[in-house]
């Protein structure tokens, strides 16, 4: 497949390397935060893979929708503008796939968290909180994966109404603690803490390669879809 890379940071460079190793072609690279300009190189691509920042993601997704270019996005921190992207996807009958995390391990971790939350539902002797740790350059907090983790446990336990980014636990909201440390790729935990013991479910990323391969697999899946839609990585993995 011929791929446009929107964003050329750590993920963009890792994608470039793996795509070429697997025999794919890089048709276009957009490195800056400037607005993307239409070009033959860009429109000749089969799909775009977008890893930029929350300040650029929405305009990039809308651009791809407008020009009929299927796009896979792993940028987090912009979901407060989800309805805007959804409207443009429907208007242009575009193919857009979003994932807060493309790792197969993470998706299985989220499923496990949902199932464990269902088992823990109603157990007042345990208090749930979530934790995430990322590298110092991570722009958004909590991470998109941490928010996905909250939604996963919420599916298992509907009494979990909201999350809050605080260091103090509250009875009304589930606390997400966000830490930033040098060299950490990504670590997520769901912890049910009780008076005499605790249960911890954890996913730890050893490298970015799981995210890279997941994004490539998602791009290949997306271009094969006959219908337009606003898809997720869970659709790719058959978890919906």
Residue pairs with C-beta under 8 A, 6 or more apart in sequence:
1 24
1 25
1 46
1 47
1 219
1 220
1 223
2 24
2 25
2 26
2 27
2 44
2 45
2 46
2 47
3 15
3 19
3 24
3 25
3 26
3 27
3 45
3 46
3 47
3 48
3 49
3 219
4 27
4 28
4 29
4 30
4 42
4 45
4 47
4 48
4 49
4 69
5 12
5 15
5 16
5 26
5 28
5 29
5 30
5 48
5 49
6 30
6 36
6 48
6 49
6 50
6 51
6 52
6 60
6 64
6 71
7 30
7 31
7 50
7 51
7 52
7 53
7 56
7 75
8 16
8 29
8 30
8 31
9 51
9 52
10 208
11 51
11 74
11 208
11 211
11 212
11 215
12 29
12 31
12 51
14 208
14 209
14 212
15 49
15 51
15 212
15 215
15 216
16 26
16 29
18 209
18 212
18 213
18 216
19 25
19 26
19 216
20 26
22 216
24 216
27 41
27 42
27 44
27 45
28 39
28 41
28 42
28 45
28 48
30 36
33 52
33 53
33 55
33 56
35 59
35 63
36 42
36 60
36 63
38 67
42 48
42 67
42 69
43 67
43 69
45 69
46 70
46 223
47 69
47 70
47 71
47 72
47 219
47 222
47 223
48 60
48 64
48 69
48 70
48 71
48 72
49 71
49 72
49 73
49 74
49 215
49 216
49 219
50 57
50 60
50 61
50 64
50 71
50 72
50 73
50 74
50 75
51 73
51 74
51 75
51 215
52 60
52 75
53 75
53 77
53 139
54 75
54 76
54 77
54 78
54 139
54 140
56 75
57 73
57 75
57 77
57 78
58 78
58 81
58 84
58 85
60 71
60 73
61 71
61 73
61 85
61 88
61 96
62 84
62 85
62 88
64 70
64 71
64 94
64 96
65 71
65 85
65 88
65 89
65 91
65 92
65 94
65 96
66 88
66 92
66 94
68 92
68 94
70 94
70 95
70 96
70 97
70 219
70 222
70 223
71 94
71 95
71 96
71 97
72 97
72 98
72 99
72 215
72 218
72 219
72 222
73 96
73 97
73 98
73 99
74 98
74 99
74 100
74 101
74 102
74 211
74 215
76 100
76 140
76 143
76 144
76 145
76 147
77 139
77 140
77 144
79 144
79 147
85 96
85 230
86 230
88 94
89 96
89 228
89 229
89 230
93 228
94 228
95 222
95 223
95 225
95 228
95 229
95 231
96 229
96 230
96 231
97 218
97 219
97 221
97 222
97 230
97 231
97 232
97 233
97 235
97 236
98 230
98 231
98 232
98 233
99 214
99 215
99 218
99 232
99 233
100 143
100 144
100 145
100 147
100 148
101 107
101 144
101 145
101 148
101 186
101 211
101 214
101 233
102 210
102 211
102 212
102 213
102 214
102 215
102 217
102 218
102 233
103 203
103 205
103 210
103 211
103 214
104 210
104 214
104 237
105 203
105 205
105 210
106 145
106 188
106 203
106 205
106 210
107 233
107 234
107 237
107 239
109 149
109 188
109 201
109 202
109 203
110 148
110 149
110 152
111 152
111 239
112 201
113 149
113 152
113 153
113 156
113 190
113 201
114 152
114 153
114 155
114 156
115 156
116 153
116 156
116 190
116 192
116 199
116 201
117 128
117 152
117 153
117 154
117 155
117 156
117 157
117 160
117 190
118 156
118 157
119 156
120 126
120 128
120 156
120 157
120 192
120 199
121 156
121 157
121 159
122 159
123 192
125 194
125 195
126 192
126 193
126 194
126 198
126 199
127 169
127 192
127 193
127 194
128 153
128 157
128 160
128 174
128 190
128 191
128 192
128 193
129 169
129 174
129 175
129 176
129 177
129 191
129 193
130 142
130 146
130 149
130 150
130 153
130 163
130 174
130 175
130 176
130 177
130 188
130 189
130 190
130 191
131 176
131 177
131 178
131 179
131 187
131 188
131 189
131 191
132 142
132 143
132 145
132 146
132 149
132 176
132 177
132 178
132 179
132 186
132 187
132 188
132 189
133 178
133 179
133 180
133 181
133 184
133 186
133 187
134 143
134 178
134 179
134 180
134 181
134 184
134 185
134 186
134 187
135 180
135 181
135 182
135 183
135 184
135 185
136 180
136 181
136 182
138 180
141 165
141 178
141 180
142 163
142 165
142 176
142 178
143 178
143 186
143 188
145 186
145 188
146 176
146 178
146 188
147 163
147 176
149 188
149 190
150 160
150 163
150 174
150 176
153 160
153 174
153 190
154 160
160 174
161 172
161 173
162 172
162 173
162 174
163 173
163 174
163 175
163 176
164 170
164 173
164 174
164 175
164 176
165 175
165 176
165 177
165 178
166 175
167 175
167 177
168 175
169 175
185 205
185 206
185 207
185 208
186 203
186 204
186 205
187 202
187 203
187 204
187 205
188 202
188 203
189 200
189 201
189 202
189 203
190 200
190 201
190 202
191 198
191 199
191 200
191 201
192 198
192 199
192 200
205 211
214 233
214 236
217 236
218 233
218 236
221 235
221 236
222 231
222 236
225 231
232 240
234 240
